[in-house]
Amino acid sequence: MIASMTGFARHALEVEGQSLVWELRSVNHRYLDLRLQIPEALRELEPELRTAFQQAVARGKVDAQLRVEAARADAQVAFDAGRAKALIDAIGEIDHMMVNGARVSPLEILGWPGVLEPPGSPDAEILRDAVLQGLRAAIADLNAMRTAEGEGLCQLLEQRLEALVAQVAQIRERRPAIVHEQRERLQARIAELDLILDPQRLEQEVALLAQRLDVDEELDRLDGHVAAMREILERDEPVGRRLDFLMQEFNREANTLGSKSHDLDTTRAAMEMKVLIEQMREQVQNVE
């Protein structure tokens, strides 16, 4: 079943007095574009975190944020006065080198890594395992939502496929009548001009006209594209790019049908096909 590239997930995990909160948001993109926001103290885990994403998400623009918070609202924090003073001194020196430098607020100093630390920080190995565990759970929730969205996309695509199949059947059913109408039109034109035309020559002209109007090959290819799309929609893998290429093939056949049409009903059917194909193309843009 196909998956959408749109989704959201939030997962919180407590470890030794701290709460690790992962928030993931994803939208459609040509490839996997991951923006990872994690505390500086955990920056060394970034390669492992990116690997976890690459193993579970194929496409999409993903914003992933990890917040480390105190598990209780009344939890005390440790203030590193020495680090804060060193930071203030450094800011003062830089301020003397600048002209009209921006003032730094106390809150900005408190937000500097290491100035405020929750008490009883967990062991580094325990924290690492908890971060990865929380991320995997968040990714699982994200993919579950993307799969649910994909089911809706699949239903919409199937509805448009059914409508397109109906248009193909309509054109195929009209083909004998079109040739007959063209024969009558040609005969009426010959009578109007008061011409005497050998019956064999008339049949040759009708045969040539029928050949120019023949769209069986285009209709057969459309049937093949419909079958291919239904097979692709059943695959348990990312298929967005395949579907995108297939939309181009659908559109090429619909354009050829329109150019060969000498019949108003066929022209209308070809136009309706192009509308349906464009609607499918818009939906396919969000398929992983």
NORDAHU-V44197 format. One record per residue. N is the residue number from 1. SS is DSSP state (h for helix, s for strand, l for the rest). PHI is phi as a letter, one per 20 degrees, with the letter a starting at -180 (999 if undefined). NEAR is the number of other ideal C-beta (glycine too) atoms within 10 Angstrom. Layout:
# NORDAHU-V44197
n->{N N}
ss->{SS SS}
phi->{PHI PHI}
near->{NEAR NEAR}
This chain:
# NORDAHU-V44197
n->{1 2 3 4 5 6 7 8 9 10 11 12 13 14 15 16 17 18 19 20 21 22 23 24 25 26 27 28 29 30 31 32 33 34 35 36 37 38 39 40 41 42 43 44 45 46 47 48 49 50 51 52 53 54 55 56 57 58 59 60 61 62 63 64 65 66 67 68 69 70 71 72 73 74 75 76 77 78 79 80 81 82 83 84 85 86 87 88 89 90 91 92 93 94 95 96 97 98 99 100 101 102 103 104 105 106 107 108 109 110 111 112 113 114 115 116 117 118 119 120 121 122 123 124 125 126 127 128 129 130 131 132 133 134 135 136 137 138 139 140 141 142 143 144 145 146 147 148 149 150 151 152 153 154 155 156 157 158 159 160 161 162 163 164 165 166 167 168 169 170 171 172 173 174 175 176 177 178 179 180 181 182 183 184 185 186 187 188 189 190 191 192 193 194 195 196 197 198 199 200 201 202 203 204 205 206 207 208 209 210 211 212 213 214 215 216 217 218 219 220 221 222 223 224 225 226 227 228 229 230 231 232 233 234 235 236 237 238 239 240 241 242 243 244 245 246 247 248 249 250 251 252 253 254 255 256 257 258 259 260 261 262 263 264 265 266 267 268 269 270 271 272 273 274 275 276 277 278 279 280 281 282 283 284 285 286 287 288}
ss->{l l l s l l s s s s s s s s s l l s s s s s s s s s s l l l l s s s s s s l l h h h h h h h h h h h h h h h h h l l l s s s s s s s s s s s l l l l l l s s s l h h h h h h h h h h h h h h h h h l l l l l l l l h h h h h l l l l l s s s l l l l l h h h h h h h h h h h h h h h h h h h h h h h h h h h h h h h h h h h h h h h h h h h h h h h h h h h h h h h h h h h h h h h h h h h h h l l l l l l h h h h h h h h h h h h h h l l l h h h h h h h h h h h h h h h h h h l l l l l l h h h h h h h h h h h h h h h h h h h h h l l l h h h h h h h h h h h h h h h h h h h h h l l s l}
phi->{999 f c e e d a b b c c d b e b l n d d d d d c c c c c f a f b f d d d d d c g g f d f f e g g f f f f f f f f d c e b p e d d d c d d d c f f d f e f e c e d e f f f f f f f f f f f f f f f f e d d l f f f d e g f f f f e f g n f d c f f m g f g g f f f g f f f f f f f f f f f f f f f f f f f f f f f f f f f f f f f f f f f f g f f f f f f f f e g g f f f f f f f f f f f f f f f f e l d d c g g f f f f f f f f f f f f f e f c g f f f f f f g f f f f f f f f f f e f e a f c g f g f f f f f f f g f f f f f f g f f e f c c f f f f f f f f f g f f f f f f f g f f f g d e f}
near->{13 26 29 24 25 18 24 14 20 13 19 15 16 14 18 13 14 19 17 24 16 24 16 24 17 26 14 16 15 12 9 17 13 17 10 16 10 19 13 9 14 16 12 11 19 11 9 12 20 14 11 17 18 11 10 13 23 16 19 27 17 21 15 24 14 20 13 18 14 14 14 10 6 5 14 10 11 11 12 14 8 9 16 17 11 12 17 13 10 10 15 10 9 11 13 7 7 8 4 5 11 8 7 15 9 9 7 13 16 12 10 15 11 11 19 15 14 18 11 11 15 17 10 11 8 12 19 15 13 17 22 15 14 20 25 15 15 24 21 12 17 25 19 13 17 23 15 13 19 23 13 11 23 18 9 14 21 14 13 19 19 11 15 24 14 12 22 20 13 14 23 15 10 15 17 10 11 19 16 12 13 18 16 10 12 15 13 10 10 14 10 8 8 6 8 5 13 8 7 8 9 14 11 11 15 16 11 10 17 16 8 10 16 13 22 10 10 20 18 13 16 25 14 12 19 17 11 14 23 12 10 17 18 10 11 8 10 16 23 22 15 16 21 14 10 20 20 10 16 23 16 14 22 24 15 16 23 16 11 16 19 13 17 8 14 21 15 15 23 22 15 16 24 16 14 21 24 14 16 25 17 11 18 22 15 19 26 27}
